[in-house]
Amino acid sequence: MSEIVRLVLAIICFVIGFICVSISIFGVFRVHYVLNRMQSAAIIDTLGLLFLLLGLILISWDMGWFPKLALILAFQWVGSPIASHMVGRMEVRTDRSLSEHMEIKDERTDETEEEKV
């Protein structure tokens, strides 16, 4: 692949990644609830990181950094949903006012808060 074509593709990936990260950061600071913030932050984990690392891969193709950057991307894509799930479960278990905004299903008995009353 030509150096110029690779550089142009890398710049396009960086711009798309920067736009995704900017939109996500704006969403994290704009919304009020933790679960909605997690939804906004997921854009950074998936699209933003993908395009930024893809741009880095395209720029550093000759240096042999591709396996390292691909591993970073793979570990982030595996670890981020697990961490988000744990944060979401903690929020559901600790925030008592959350049932005003959404229906919460009890994991142990498979019934909602409204069915208990």
NUKOL-440606 format. One record per residue: z, x, y of N, C-alpha, C, O in turn. Coordinates in steps of 0.1 Angstrom, whole numbers, plus 5000, padded with zeros to 4 digits. Layout:
ZXYZXYZXYZXY ...
end
This chain:
500050084988500050005000500050095012500750195013 499250055022499150135034500450135042501250045041 500750245049501950265056502050155067503050105070 500950135074500950035085501149895080501949825086 500549855069500749725063502249705059502849605061 502749815053504149805048505149795060506149725060 504849875071505649865083505649725089506649675093 504449665090504249535096505049435087505749345093 504949435074505649345065507149365067507849265066 507549495068509049515070509549455083510649395083 508749475094509149415107509249265106510149205111 508249205099508249055097509549015090510148915093 509849085079511049055071512349075080513248985079 512349175088513549195097513649085107514749035109 512549035112512648935122513048805116513948725121 512548765104512948645097514348655093515148555094 514848775088516248785085517148775097518248715096 516748835108517548825120517648675125518648635129 516548605124516548465128517548385119518248305124 517448405106518348335097519748365099520648275099 520048495101521448535104521948475118523048435119 521048475128521448415141521748265140522748215145 520948195133521148055131522448025123523147935126 522648105113523848085105525148115113526048045112 525048225121526248255129526548145139527648105141 525448095145525647985155526247865147527147795153 525847835135526347725128527747745124528547645124 528147865120529547895116530547865128531547815126 530147905140530947885152530847745158531747705165 529847665154529647535160530347425152530847335159 530347435139530947325131532447335130532947445133 533147225126534547225127535247245113536347305113 534647195103535347195090534947315081533847365082 535947365073535647485065534447465056533647555054 534347345050533347325040531947325047530947375041 531847275059530647275066530247415071529147455071 531347495074531147635078530547715066529747805068 531047685054530547755042529147725040528347815036 528647605043527247565042526447655051525347705048 526947665064526147745073526147895069525147965071 527347945064527448085060526548115048526248235046 526148015040525348045029523948085032523248155024 523548055044522248105049522148255050521148315047 523248315055523348465056523248525042522548615039 524048465032524048515019522748515011522448605004 521948405014520748395006519548445014518948555011 519148375024517848405031518048535040517148615040 519148535048519248645057519348785050518648875053 520148795039520348915032519048945024518649065023 518348845019517148865012516048935021515549035017 515848875032514848935041515249065047514349155048 516449085051516849215056516749325045516249435048 517249295033517049395023515649415019515249535015 514849315019513449325016512749415026511849495023 513149405039512549495049513049635047512249725049 514249655043514749795040514049855028513649965028 513749765018513049815006511649855010511149965005 510949775018509649815022509549945031508650015029 510549965039510550085047510950205039510250315041 511850195030512350315022511650315008512350364999 510550265006509850264993509650404987509950424975 509350494995509050634990510350714987510250814980 511450674993512650744991513450704978514450774975 513050604971513650574959514950484960515750494952 515050414971516250334974516050194968517050114969 514950164963514650034958515749984947516249874949 516050064937517050014927518449994934519049894930 518850074943520150054949520149934958521149854957 519149904966519049784974518949664966519449554969 518149674955518049554946519349524939519749404937 520149624935521549604930522449534940523249444937 522349584952523149524963522849374964523749284965 521549344964521149204965521549124953522049004955 521449174941521849104929523349084929523848974926 524149184932525649164933526049064943526948984941 525449064955525748974965525348824961526148734963 524248814955523848674950524648624939524848504938 525248714931526148664920527548644926528248544922 528048734934529448724939529648614950530748564950 528748594958528848504969529148354965530048294971 528348304956528648164952530048154945530748044947 530548254938531848244932532948244943533848164942 532748334953533748344964533748214972534748164976 532548154974532448034982533047914974533747834980 532947914961533547804953535047814953535747714954 535547944953537047954953537547914967538647854967 536847944978537347904991537247754992538147694998 536147694987536047544988537147474980537747384985 537447524968538547464960539947484967540747394967 540147594973541347614980541447524992542547464995 540447494999540447405010540647265006541447195012 540047224995540247084990541747064985542246964987 542247164979543647154974544747164985545747104984 544447234996545547255006545347165018546347145025 544147115022544047035034544246885030543346825024 545346835034545646695031544846595040544646485035 544346635051543546545060542046545056541346465061 541746615046540346625041539946495035538746455035 540846415029540446295022540046185032539446085029 540346205045539846115056538346125058537746025062 537846235055536446265057535546265045534246255046 536146275033535346275021536146225010537346215010 535446184999536046144987536346264978535446344975 537646274974538046394967538346344952539146254950 537746414943537946374929538946474923538846594924 539946414916540946494910540446554897539946474889 540546684896539846754884540546724871539946724861 541846694872542646684859542446544853542446524841 542346434862542346304857540946234859540746124854 540046304866538746244868538746114876537946024874 539746104885539745984893539846024908540346134911 539345944917539445984931540745944937541545874931 540945994950542245954957542345804959543445754959 541145744962541245594965541545514952542145414953 541145564940541445494928542945504924543445414917 543645604929545045624926545845524934546945474928 545445484945546245394954546145254949546745164955 
end
